[in-house]
Amino acid sequence: PGRDQRYFDKLMGKRMALFNGYHYGFAGFNNDPQWLEQNFNAVLTYSHESNLKLVLRGRADVAPITRSWLGARWREQPQLRQQLLISDWEDQRYRHYAILSPQAPIGAEDFRASMQLLRDNGQLQRIFAPYGIDVRPNVAGSSATAHATD
């Protein structure tokens, strides 16, 4: 209660729930557990679910969680929107790629064309929208197939 987006301006001094092994931009991508514990008052866990529970129980102040994971939780538990202050700040963006084996039953160009068709007819956006993932308007070049950002 009483907090707004300025709450996320300074992370130092807040109790952080972090996913063990993740590389966070705000920490200079240093994933050393001891360093994170010392510099960010961090507790390290092995799941976003654990981190969310730490925040909801008041045992952590902040937990960076992927937009896609949080989007899935919102669908299952819409009351979370009222229980949490969600930052507009993004620590980083990921680009996901599809990689095909040369022996795959579909070739790279056919796969790329299928992904583009799904983009063009809006199906890809409908698939990813519930997870808060933005779909780019064009498929990447022929060396890479399709990606969404998270």
Buried (B, 14 or more C-beta within 10 A) or exposed (E): EEEEEEBBEEBEEBBBBBBBEBEBEBBEEEBEEEEBBEBBBBBBBEEBEBBBBBBEEEEBBBBBBBBBBBBBBBEEEEEBEEEBEEBEEEBEEEEEEBEBEEEEEEEBEEBBBBBBEBBEEEEBBEEBEEBBBEBEEEBBEEEBBBBBBB
